Amino acid sequence: MQLTDSLKSLIRDVPDFPKPGIVFKDITPLLNDPQIAREVVEALAAPYYGKEVDAIAAIEARGFLFGFLLAQELKVPFIPIRKEGKLPYKKVTEKYALEYGTAIIEMHEDAVKKDWQVLIHDDLLATGGTANAAAQLIQRLGGKVLGFSFIVNLEFLKGRRMLERKYNCTTGYLIEY
């Protein structure tokens, strides 16, 4: 079975979460299959082997699951981007719109070195609001957005087009709905 078929069989729809009318794509069932999880890491890393990647920044919480493994696979530092109030040290913050409200993410102010090429990872791309906010944080600290990496892309919400146009980079994903 191909990876995309395996992922589609493992990712479950959770209706009306976190609000009525939203169908949440839950990636946690694929964590029960170590072989598929390994294949996901390899597939996410494949476009970046041999390229200048200085760090992987991943967005809380599900982005951490594969973002850290992706950083390990590419042998680069991992930068956690967290929800407001979760980081203990000096930080920079960014407010952004979600498809169902607003939120704030933050990152330690010393997480990115000037001119680092940073790949941003999250589990799912919807409107692109969270990924865009993460990119703003990276740039504010002097880093450069190398690209974006996702397991799932909800194409009908057009986040990929916005990110690619705004940052002139690639947006990789493994499956699309």
Beta strands, then each sheet from edge to edge (+ up, - down):
strand 1: 12-15
strand 2: 23-26
strand 3: 55-59
strand 4: 78-83
strand 5: 91-98
strand 6: 101-108
strand 7: 117-125
strand 8: 144-153
strand 9: 170-176
sheet 1: 1+ 2-
sheet 2: 5+ 6- 4+ 3+ 7+ 8+ 9+
end
